Amino acid sequence: MKRIFASLFVVVALVGAGVLATGAYFQTTDTANNYHFTTGSASLVFGPCGNGNQVNINCSATVPTLTNYSFVDSTKTGPDLTSEGCMVVQNTGDYLLHLTANEVVTTAAPDGMQDAFQVYTALTDYNCSDPAAGAAIYNLQSARSAAAAGTVAVTDLAAGAKIYILTKNSWSCPGNCNALEKGNIYINTSLTGTTD
């Protein structure tokens, strides 16, 4: 039996050596060099529609150019005072952006201003009219509640696309609000776009 295995091994070794010795083949290689990849940009800009305090106005021609804005004048607020406006936001980058919003009360004096000052923010159409139910980013609520909500999802925005955001503020102070007279509140609002 050992001889059969030894003989079989010799035969296999000889056949293998013959294949290796005559195992010539043809080969060709094509090479593509210097593949160059660059990243695009994520860019989000905004701008007020009209004078910034208008609604029910066609905002489709508004060209947003701002990435940061600081208000220099205060707007009066208090009983029976409301204001509203429309912002146009455009994705000028190369990628789909997942938008989130965040409101932060930086100063409120007295502290009750955070409860009396009401905010509302919603997605709308290019005419900046009051949207249908379900489009709210922040339902009507106190500035304190909006800030406590933290980061909230807004929508996805394709490269080159625009969205229109309706903003409103009002006053709600049941009872005696004399302690809030001559008060002030400062709010920072941010809209952030992230890629996958």
VENHUFEN-V902750 format. One record per helix or strand of 3 or more residues. SS is the DSSP state (@ for helix, = for strand). FROM is the first residue (numbers start at 0). TO is the last residue. Records with the same first field share a line. If there is no record, write none. Layout:
BEGIN
SS = FROM-TO / FROM-TO
END
This chain:
BEGIN
@ = 1-20 / 112-115 / 142-147 / 177-179
= = 43-47 / 82-90 / 96-108 / 116-123 / 135-141 / 151-156 / 161-170 / 183-193
END
